[in-house]
């Protein structure tokens, strides 16, 4: 934006709105732009000063103009406006208006014109002529001008021209130059002469600097219209004022200010103007009067305006913009009051018009209630109360709880007076303490109360006696009845049962029956415990077993153990009654035996008992046979059998007298007769050998030899035996 403003400073030159001259001849003048400043991103201000080469400056009405580069006026969508800052001109220029229009012919292409119409003070009053206001300074500030940019247009600098345009002859006079301007915009075109053209304007009219404005007022109020006029010059006649209402003169209204008092709605819409005279006259713009009829304030009470002390009423004003209540000064729409008095509200509507309303509030005094109660002499008795009232307004109406036959307690009453106001009160009626005594007792099953009543349930029991002062005396018995208890247990035991504590007697029973034992329960009462007892007997049995080698004692009575030695063993099981059954095993373990028979037989062998099988074998082999031994156990007899064959032979013998068939094959028998004889012996195999003797006996002869010898005798052959004998005898 800074570059944009700089461009504005470069291209902008504002028309001087006055022409400076002397009475005798034209002078040359300079224009200078000074004190330029950036006010904001879209506003730029600067001052234009004029100085003369001569000693004097004279003011005349002048129509002047400036020319601005078209690129400054409008590049893009933006717009630019130029205005005079009020009060900035030392020439007291009261009115200045700018408008953009195409440049007049001869200015040159590509330029726009800003026309300014100015009415400065004239010289010499209303007379025609060149006269003017004499200013001793050689320079004067024509004004401070404000350039305002809106929109998105761009500002740029190009060839600039600054000069005066006189509407009288349409000519352009360029005799000015710009100083204190940026170097890039000093190319000022100076044409023709350095003089300017004067316009002689007479009969100037007063200049209205401030027009009267429309006014609004409330009905009954006042309205003020004002006009401000700038004198033509100090030497002119006094300014005259005449206010008009709807075009009709208003008598006596001859000042710059018109004050209308006590306006009425009928005046609404009237038009007011002021005719101003000085040399000539000018009529002001019309200003209208708008008279507002205020909304009448009203107060709506939320309840009755008359109420009893302690109550209140809410006062609500009708709808408005502002409220002020008196006497409280509250500014809310509603207030709540509780005292007698006058309450008013001032309401201000949206137009600033006010109105008032008020109401009167009356607060009635409440009555005073008195309650007098009697005395209760005995606990549980009764009495009466008496009600009375003062204050307020009679008659009085009483209400509340009953007034007679009252027992101890708190009772509430009210009184309502003739205004409907009420008062309430209460009374607390007391009574003497009840004459009481109490005791506690604990019993089992039942208890006889002192007053002769038996009870069987724990409770609090009372009995009322009459005391010496004829009041009740209450005895309270706190009775705890604990119950005796009983229980039964059924027991089945074997052989005996010891009934242990805490419920049993500790006694040992060996027979069935029903037994009882008395103890105390937790409450301290009797507890009867009954024992229904069944005694079942244990049983026993003996098993005598003789077994061979080992024995397994199987169930149901045995323990399943295998024994290999004799002994007495026991095993406990349960019998049908659920008691112990002790089974005793008397066990004899006998050992099995064995034996071996080695037999050699001839031809055949019959293995006879008791150990043999009775079988006849004809061949060798090893054979077994099981029998029972003396212990009844197995005896295994093994037969190792050898079968040898029998043999036979025949011996033929011829003997004398006799023949002794000697062994080994003979039988040793002596035969004396011939014959065939057999003799069985054993052969080498141990079998029968049958030897047959075929014997022939021939008869022998005999002789006797009688010998006596000493010590010994050897009977020598052939007839003797060759044996030596040492003892006597007969020998053959």
Buried (B, 14 or more C-beta within 10 A) or exposed (E): EEEBBBBBBBBBBBBBBBBBBBEEEBBBBBBBBEEBEBEEEBEBBBBBBBBBEBEBBBBBBBBBBBBBBBBBBBBEEBBBEBEBEEEBBBBBBBEBEBEBEEBBEEBEEEBBBBBBBBBBBBBBBBEEEBBBBEBEEBBBBBBBBBBBBEEEBBBBBBBBBBBBBBBEEEEBBBBBBBEEBBEEBEEBEEEEEBBBBBBEBEEBBBBBBEBBEEBBBBBBBEBEBBBEBBBBBEBBEEBBBBBBBEEEEBEEBBEBEBEBEEBEEEBBEBBBBBBBBBBEEBEBEBBBBBBBBBBEBEBEBEEEBBBBBEBBBEBBBBEBEEBBBBEEEBEEBBBEBEEEEEBBBBBBBEBBBBBBBBBEBEBBEBBBBEBEBBEBEBBBBBBEBEBEBEBBEEEBEBEBBEBEEBEBEEBEBBBBBEBBBBBEBEBEBEBBEEBEEEEEBBBBEEBEBEEEEEBEEBEEBEBBEEEEEEBBBBBBBEBBBBBBBEEEEEBBBBEEBEBEEEBBBEEEBEEBEEBEBEBEBEBEBBBBBBBEBBBBEBBEEEBEBBBBEEBEBEEEBBBEEEBEEBEEBEBEBEBEBEBBBBBBBEBBBBEBBEEEBEBBBBEEBEBEEEBBBEEEBEEBEEBEBEBBBEBEBBBBBBBEBBBBEBBEEEBEBEBEBBBEBEEEBBBEEEBBEBEEBEBEBBBEBEBBBBBBBEBEBEEEEEEEEEEEEEEEBEBEEEEBEEEEBEEEEEEE
